[in-house]
Amino acid sequence: MGLPIAERLEKQRTLLEWLRYQVTLTERTIRDLEREEAEEKRRRDQARRETRWKLQPARAVQGHPMLHRGNCGQYPRDGGLLDRDEVTIAVEEFPGLEMCGICAPWGSLGIDKPAGPPADTGKHEVEFP
């Protein structure tokens, strides 16, 4: 024999209330996980920028491009970041390459601080360890 309609209705209402509670908990968990995921991505991107470099084009016709660390605020553009091999190529390609005095990219490259603006001697070599 089945339960009376009033009891079945009450059980269904209780079930519905419990399901709504579960949906609320699940939505909260999803929001928390989405926040964690976004923070994790932000941290990965930050770490990647800190271990890469970026090249600022020369601002004047006779000027030289400038190398910055990937997280340098002096050149805030988020263009393509360079790895160590690409920086080596940039140094060969742009003999007058300057290095930002604020973010000091030479330190993260493991090279000595440049003495100053390069003198054009015809020989441009930067030795990476």
DRENLO-213044 format. One record per residue: residue in one letter; x, y, z of N, C-alpha, C in turn. Coordinates in steps of 0.2 Angstrom, whole numbers, padded with zeros to 4 digits, always signed. Each point is the difference from the previous one (the first is absolute). Example, Ala and Ser with C-alpha at 12.3 -4.5 7.8 and 13.67 -1.06 7.14 Angstrom:
// residues 2
A+0066-0028+0039-0004+0006+0000+0004+0006+0000S-0002+0005-0004+0004+0006+0001-0004+0005+0003
END
This chain:
// residues 129
M+0004-0006+0000-0004+0006+0000+0004+0006+0000G-0002+0005-0004+0004+0006+0000-0002+0005+0005L+0005+0005+0001-0001+0005+0005-0006+0005-0002P-0003+0003+0004-0005+0005-0001+0003+0006-0004I-0004+0003-0004+0002+0005-0005+0003+0006+0005A-0002+0001+0005+0003+0006+0004+0007-0002+0002E+0001-0006+0002+0007-0002+0002+0005+0000-0006R-0003-0003-0005+0005+0000-0006+0001+0007-0002L-0005+0005+0000+0001+0007-0002+0006+0003+0005E-0001-0001+0006+0005+0002+0005+0007-0002-0001K+0001-0007-0002+0006-0003-0001+0003+0004-0007Q-0004+0001-0005+0002+0003-0006+0003+0007+0002R-0004+0004+0004+0002+0007+0002+0007+0000+0004T+0000-0005+0004+0007-0001+0004+0005-0001-0005L-0001-0005-0004+0005-0002-0005+0002+0007-0005L-0005+0003-0002+0002+0006-0004+0004+0005+0004E-0002+0001+0006+0004+0005+0005+0007-0002+0000W+0001-0007+0001+0007-0003+0001+0004+0001-0007L-0004-0001-0005+0004+0001-0007+0002+0007-0001R-0004+0005+0002+0001+0007-0001+0006+0001+0004Y+0001-0002+0006+0006+0001+0005+0006-0003-0004Q-0001-0006-0003+0006-0003-0003+0002+0004-0006V-0005+0003-0004+0002+0004-0006+0004+0006+0003T-0003+0003+0005+0004+0006+0003+0007-0002+0002L+0001-0005+0003+0007-0002+0002+0004-0002-0006T-0003-0003-0005+0004-0002-0006+0002+0007-0004E-0005+0004+0000+0002+0007-0004+0005+0004+0004R+0000+0000+0006+0005+0003+0004+0007-0004-0001T+0000-0006+0000+0006-0004-0001+0003+0002-0007I-0004+0000-0005+0002+0002-0007+0003+0007+0000R-0003+0005+0003+0002+0006+0000+0007+0001+0004D+0001-0004+0005+0006+0000+0004+0006-0003-0005L-0002-0006-0003+0005-0003-0004+0002+0004-0006E-0005+0004-0003+0002+0004-0006+0004+0006+0003R-0001+0003+0006+0005+0005+0002+0007-0003+0001E+0000-0006+0003+0007-0003+0001+0003-0001-0007E-0004-0003-0005+0003-0001-0006+0003+0007-0003A-0004+0005+0000+0002+0007-0002+0006+0002+0003E+0001-0001+0007+0006+0002+0003+0006-0004-0002E-0001-0006+0000+0005-0005-0003+0003+0002-0006K-0005+0002-0005+0002+0002-0007+0004+0007+0001R-0002+0004+0004+0003+0007+0001+0007-0001+0003R+0001-0005+0004+0007-0001+0003+0004-0003-0005R-0002-0005-0004+0004-0003-0005+0002+0005-0005D-0005+0005-0002+0002+0005-0005+0005+0005+0003Q+0000+0001+0006+0004+0005+0004+0007-0004+0000A+0000-0006+0002+0007-0004+0000+0003+0000-0007R-0004-0001-0005+0003+0000-0007+0003+0007-0002R-0004+0005+0002+0003+0007-0002+0006+0001+0004E+0001-0002+0006+0006+0001+0004+0006-0004-0003T-0001-0005-0004+0006-0004-0002+0001+0001-0008R-0004+0005-0002+0001+0002-0008+0002+0007+0000W+0001+0002-0006+0002+0007-0002-0004+0003-0006K+0000+0006+0000-0004+0004-0006+0004+0005-0003L-0001+0001-0006+0004+0005-0004-0004+0006-0002Q+0002+0006+0003-0003+0006-0002+0003+0003-0006P-0004+0001-0005+0003+0003-0007+0003+0007+0002A+0005+0002-0005+0003+0006+0001-0005+0006-0001R+0001+0005+0004-0005+0005+0000+0002+0006-0005A+0006+0000-0002+0002+0005-0005+0003-0004-0006V+0001+0003-0005+0003-0003-0006+0007-0002+0001Q+0004+0004+0003+0007-0002+0002+0000-0004+0007G-0005-0001+0003+0000-0003+0007+0001-0008-0001H+0000-0002+0006+0002-0008+0001-0006-0003+0003P-0002-0006-0001-0005-0003+0004+0003-0002+0007M-0005-0001+0004+0002-0001+0007-0003-0006+0003L+0004-0004+0003-0002-0006+0003-0003+0001+0007H-0005-0003+0002-0003+0000+0007-0002-0007+0002R+0000-0001+0007-0003-0006+0002-0007+0000-0001G-0003-0006-0001-0007-0001-0002-0005+0003+0005N+0002+0002+0006-0005+0003+0005+0002+0007+0001C+0004+0003-0004+0002+0007+0001-0006+0005-0002G-0001+0005+0005-0005+0005-0001+0002+0005-0005Q+0006+0001-0001+0003+0006-0004-0003-0001-0008Y-0001-0007-0001-0002-0001-0007-0006-0005+0001P-0006+0002+0002-0005-0004+0002-0004-0004-0005R+0002+0000-0007-0004-0003-0005+0001-0008+0001D-0005-0003-0001+0000-0008+0001+0000-0003-0007G+0006+0002-0003+0001-0004-0007+0003-0007+0001G+0003-0002-0005+0003-0006+0001+0006+0000+0004L+0001-0005+0005+0005+0000+0004+0006-0004-0003L+0006+0001+0001+0006-0003-0003+0003-0005+0005D+0002-0005-0002+0004-0005+0004+0007+0002-0001R+0005-0004+0004+0007+0002+0000+0003-0001-0007D-0002-0005-0004+0003+0000-0007-0002+0005-0004E-0006+0003+0001-0003+0005-0004+0004+0007+0002V+0001+0001+0006+0004+0005+0002+0007+0000-0003T+0003-0005+0000+0007-0001-0003-0001+0002-0008I-0005-0002-0003-0001+0002-0007-0001+0008-0001A-0004+0002+0005-0001+0008+0000+0006+0003+0001V+0005-0002+0004+0006+0003+0002+0004+0000-0007E+0000-0005-0003+0004-0001-0007-0003+0005-0005E-0007+0000+0000-0004+0004-0005+0001+0007+0001F+0000+0002+0006+0000+0007+0002+0006+0002+0004P+0006+0001-0003+0006+0001+0004+0000+0006+0005G-0004+0005-0001-0001+0005+0004-0005-0001+0006L-0002-0006+0001-0006-0001+0004+0002+0002+0007E-0005+0004+0003+0001+0003+0007-0004-0004+0004M+0002+0000+0007-0003-0004+0005-0003+0005+0005C-0006-0001+0002-0004+0004+0005+0004+0000+0006G+0001+0007+0003+0003+0001+0006-0004-0001+0006I-0007-0001-0001-0005-0001+0005+0000-0007+0002C-0002-0005-0005-0001-0007+0001+0006-0004+0000A+0006+0003-0003+0006-0003+0000+0000-0007-0003P-0002-0001-0006+0000-0007-0003+0006-0003+0000W+0006+0003+0000+0007-0004+0000+0000-0004+0006G-0003+0001+0006+0001-0004+0005-0004-0007-0001S-0006+0000-0003-0004-0006-0001+0004-0004-0006L+0004+0004-0004+0003-0004-0005+0007-0003+0002G+0002+0002+0006+0006-0002+0002+0007+0003-0003I-0001+0006-0002+0005+0004-0003+0002+0006+0004D+0006+0003-0001+0002+0006+0004-0004+0006-0002K-0001+0005+0004-0004+0006-0001+0004+0004-0006P-0003+0002-0005+0003+0003-0006+0003+0007+0003A+0006+0002-0002+0003+0006+0002-0003+0006-0002G-0004+0000-0005-0004+0006-0002-0002-0001-0007P-0002+0006-0003-0002-0001-0008+0006-0003-0004P-0001-0004-0004+0005-0004-0004+0004+0005-0004A+0006+0000+0000+0004+0003-0005+0000-0004-0007D-0001+0004-0005+0000-0004-0007+0007-0001-0002T+0003-0006+0002+0006-0002-0002+0000-0005-0006G-0006-0002-0002+0000-0005-0005-0001-0007+0003K+0003-0001+0006-0001-0007+0003-0005+0001+0006H-0005-0004-0001-0005-0001+0005-0001-0007+0002E+0002-0001+0006-0001-0007+0002-0002+0000+0008V-0005-0004+0001-0002+0000+0007+0001-0008+0001E+0003-0002+0006+0002-0007+0001-0005-0002+0006F-0004-0005-0002-0005-0003+0005+0004-0006+0003P-0001+0000+0007+0003-0006+0003-0004-0007-0001
END
